Amino acid sequence: MSEIAQRAGSGSGFACSLKAKAWSPYVAGILIGLLQVPAFLLIETALGASSSYVTIGGIVAAWIDPGVAQIDYVAKHIAATGKNWWQVALVVGVAIGAFLSMRISGARRKPISPIWSRALGTSNPGVRYAVAFGAGFVMLFGARIADGCTSGHGLSGMAQLAVSSTVAVAAMFAGGIATALLLLRRI
């Protein structure tokens, strides 16, 4: 019997119990895929996250300099539309959901995993957080240049059989593998 079937049949009840430390990737994938149905039906948009940063960043920038709101790209993202706020709600929901999942399941980790300590050569949390912030910024910048993030291209674009998304996801995997080979070689 497969490991997933064994977990589903164990005495812990439903395999994806909220108290489980990990859900089946198959069940989670199906649920994420099904989340696209209301997105397309209700607000005619796909799952994605990177535009939410443009929405919030554009609103903050417009408070500081109202002229920013006249830029077409910013104006499109700060408009009070379901598409713009759906992505903001998605990102906030992911953060809240991850926190609640950690609290309910009791799944806790060290702030700095041993592999990061070895890769960075230090267990200093400040270094880890700075590297994570910098890498996240570079990924977000790339996502905006590509007009979509990994979740937008990987989940939604490929679900729609978009050629551009298939190429983007292949490039993301190739870049991730190359980066891991270069940066994690010494550990």
Buried (B, 14 or more C-beta within 10 A) or exposed (E): EEEEEEBBEEEEEEBBEEEBEEBBEEBEEEEBEEEBEEBBEEBEBBBBBBBBBBBBBBBEBBEEEEEBBEBEEBEBBBEEEEBBBBBBEBBEEEEEEEEEBEEEBEEEEEEBEEEBBEBBEEBEEEBBEEBEEEEEEEBBEBBBEBEBBBBBBBBBBBBEEBEEBBEBBEEBEEEEEEEEEEEEEEE
